[in-house]
Amino acid sequence: QVQLVESGGGLVQPGGSLRLSCAASGFTFSSYTMYWYRQAPGKERELVATIAAAGDSTNYADSVKGRFTISRDNAKKVVYLQMNSLKPEDTALYYCNARYFVRAYWGQGTQVTVSS
């Protein structure tokens, strides 16, 4: 059974940090490109960060570049999103996504709220 389980969300003050984790099971994690998306209320889902299957290439949305870092541990089957210098506009439900050609899997999301 394929599962992607996100964790690490919560309430943080502006300028704070959080590290999100996404634990994978039920598929060959090391073959999949991994993505973090987010969706704020009333807005479309936004691609935040991407990491290649081997972890040797990453990409970021302009809105998070320099503040967020995506990484992965293929041995543990986990992808991370380190989020620093958080802003209120980073408030959203964060999802991880796994893709390999036409196969795609989604997690249920973890809520991040940035507020004083």
N, C-alpha and C positions, 0 to 999 in steps of 0.2 A: 504494500500500500504506500503510495507516494504521499509524503508529508513535507511541508515547509512550515516551520513554527518560529514566528518572530517573538522576540522578547527584548526587554531593556528600555521600553518607553516609559514615560512618566511626565510629571510636572517639573519644570526647571525654570529658573529665573533667566531673564535675558543676560547674555554673556556666559552662561553656563555651558556644561558639556554633558553629553550622553553617549553611550555606546550601545547601538542596537546589534542584536545577533539574530541570525536566521539558521536554524538547525534543519538539515535535510536528511531524509531517509527514503528508501524505496526506489532509488534510481542511482545511476552512476554519476554522482555529483561532479567528479573531476572532469567529466566530458562537457559539462554545461556552462555556458556563459551565464553569469548571475547579474541581476539588476536590483536596484532599490528604486522604488517609486513612492510617491506620496500623493495624497489627495486631501485637500482642505475642503471644508463645507462650502458647497455652492460652486466649487471649481472643478476643472477637469483633472484627471490623474496626470501627474507630471513625472517624467523620468529624472531621477536625481543622480544616479551613479551606475556605472557599468564596470564589470571586471571580467576579463577573459578567463577561459577555463583553466589555463595554467597559472593565472594570476600575474602575468607579465605585461598586461596592458589594462589601463583604467581610463575612464572618461567621466566627466562631471558636467552637470548643468552649470551655466554661468552663475546662477544665483547661489550656488554652494561652493564654487571653486575657491580653494584656499582655506576653507573652513571644515569641509567634510573629507573623510578618507575612507575609501572602500578597501577591504582586504578579505582574504579567504584562507582557510586552512583545509586543504583537501583531505588530509588524513583524518581530521575530526568532522568533516562534512559540514562546515559552518562558514557563513559569510558574515562579515561585520560591516557596520557603518559607524565610524567614529565621527561625532558631530561636536564641533567646538564653536565658540563665539555665537551661540544660538540667538536667534532673533524671533520676535513674535510672529513674523511671517513664515517661520519654519513650522509653525503649528499645523499638524496634519496627522492623518493616519498613514503610517509608513508600511509598505508592503515589500516583500522580496519576491522575486520572479526568477524562474530558472528556464532557460531555453536551449534546445539542441535541435537545429533544423526546424521541423514542424511541431516538435513536442514543446509544450510550455506548461509550467505549473506555477501556481500562486499560493502564497500563504494567506492567513486571515488578517494580518495586519497588527501593528502595535501603535498605540496612540502616543503622540508627542505633543505636549502643550508647553509653550514658552510664554510665561506670564509672570509679572511681579505681583 
